[in-house]
Amino acid sequence: MIEKIKNKKKLLAIIVRKKVHNKRGINFITPNNFNLQFAFMNHGKFHTVQPHMHKRKKIKSINTSEVLYIIKGKLRVDFYDKKRVYLFSKIVSEGDTLMLINQGHGFKMLKKTIMLEVKQGPYQEKIDKIKFTAIDDKFIKIKK
């Protein structure tokens, strides 16, 4: 299952639940115009991908997107609008993939969690990240 997380028609994130991995072939999750794209590939034995290289090109990126693959564990993702106001939360678990596209987010580990993060670079945390104070956990509401 693929969940598109939106706020007022603005796409904040995409969650790809573990079961999507079983679909055959190359399955792009993101549209062609995203600054970071990803797909799941599921090929049978002896399938080949022709050797290839990607052309060099200059790309101007307006924001930093990131993809998190949850190897082990469970976490809560808290979403915030561009004014840093809390919106809602979603839970992601082992085997899920999360792409964060727009606006603010934070995490709370609900179990010991190991994840792989991918984002376009070069990335410099001190320059590229704006940290802000989150609300108290008692106000967190999980969006189904």
ZAMARGU-4260 file (C-alpha; in steps of 0.2 Angstrom, whole numbers, plus 5000, padded with zeros to 4 digits):
<rodrens>
0) 5000/5000/5000 | 5006/5018/4996 | 5000/5032/5007 | 5001/5050/5001 | 5002/5061/5016
5) 4994/5078/5012 | 4990/5094/5021 | 4978/5106/5011 | 4982/5097/4994 | 5001/5099/4997
10) 5010/5083/4997 | 5021/5081/5013 | 5026/5063/5012 | 5024/5046/5004 | 5024/5030/5015
15) 5027/5014/5006 | 5021/5000/5017 | 5031/4983/5017 | 5019/4974/5006 | 5022/4985/4990
20) 5039/4976/4988 | 5031/4961/4981 | 5025/4970/4965 | 5035/4964/4949 | 5046/4975/4938
25) 5051/4993/4941 | 5038/5003/4950 | 5042/5021/4952 | 5034/5029/4968 | 5037/5047/4964
30) 5032/5057/4948 | 5046/5062/4936 | 5046/5080/4942 | 5052/5077/4960 | 5069/5082/4965
35) 5072/5065/4972 | 5065/5050/4965 | 5063/5032/4970 | 5057/5015/4964 | 5055/4997/4969
40) 5062/4984/4958 | 5057/4966/4959 | 5064/4955/4945 | 5064/4936/4943 | 5080/4925/4942
45) 5091/4928/4927 | 5083/4945/4923 | 5096/4958/4917 | 5098/4976/4918 | 5108/4983/4903
50) 5124/4991/4909 | 5122/5010/4909 | 5128/5027/4915 | 5119/5042/4920 | 5123/5058/4911
55) 5130/5073/4921 | 5118/5087/4922 | 5116/5103/4933 | 5101/5102/4944 | 5094/5116/4954
60) 5085/5109/4970 | 5073/5120/4979 | 5071/5109/4995 | 5079/5094/5002 | 5069/5078/5001
65) 5074/5062/5010 | 5070/5044/5010 | 5070/5033/5025 | 5070/5014/5024 | 5065/5006/5041
70) 5077/4991/5043 | 5071/4987/5060 | 5060/4995/5073 | 5045/5007/5074 | 5044/5026/5074
75) 5031/5040/5075 | 5033/5054/5062 | 5026/5071/5067 | 5022/5082/5053 | 5022/5102/5054
80) 5016/5115/5042 | 5028/5129/5035 | 5023/5139/5050 | 5030/5126/5061 | 5012/5121/5068
85) 5010/5103/5072 | 4998/5094/5060 | 4997/5075/5064 | 5008/5060/5066 | 5010/5043/5057
90) 5018/5027/5062 | 5031/5018/5051 | 5038/5001/5055 | 5050/4988/5049 | 5050/4986/5030
95) 5041/5002/5027 | 5049/5016/5016 | 5045/5035/5020 | 5049/5049/5008 | 5048/5066/5016
100) 5045/5079/5003 | 5039/5096/5010 | 5037/5106/5026 | 5042/5101/5044 | 5044/5084/5052
105) 5051/5076/5068 | 5053/5058/5074 | 5050/5048/5090 | 5057/5030/5091 | 5043/5019/5098
110) 5055/5004/5098 | 5074/5002/5095 | 5075/5008/5077 | 5088/5005/5063 | 5085/5015/5047
115) 5094/5020/5031 | 5092/5038/5025 | 5095/5044/5008 | 5094/5062/5002 | 5102/5072/4988
120) 5118/5081/4992 | 5129/5090/4995 | 5120/5091/5012 | 5127/5102/5026 | 5117/5101/5042
125) 5122/5118/5049 | 5117/5127/5033 | 5102/5116/5026 | 5092/5112/5042 | 5081/5123/5053
130) 5077/5116/5070 | 5062/5121/5080 | 5054/5117/5097 | 5041/5103/5095 | 5025/5102/5105
135) 5022/5091/5120 | 5019/5072/5116 | 5002/5073/5125 | 4995/5083/5111 | 5001/5071/5097
140) 4987/5063/5087 | 4989/5049/5075 | 4981/5051/5058 | 4974/5035/5052
</rodrens>
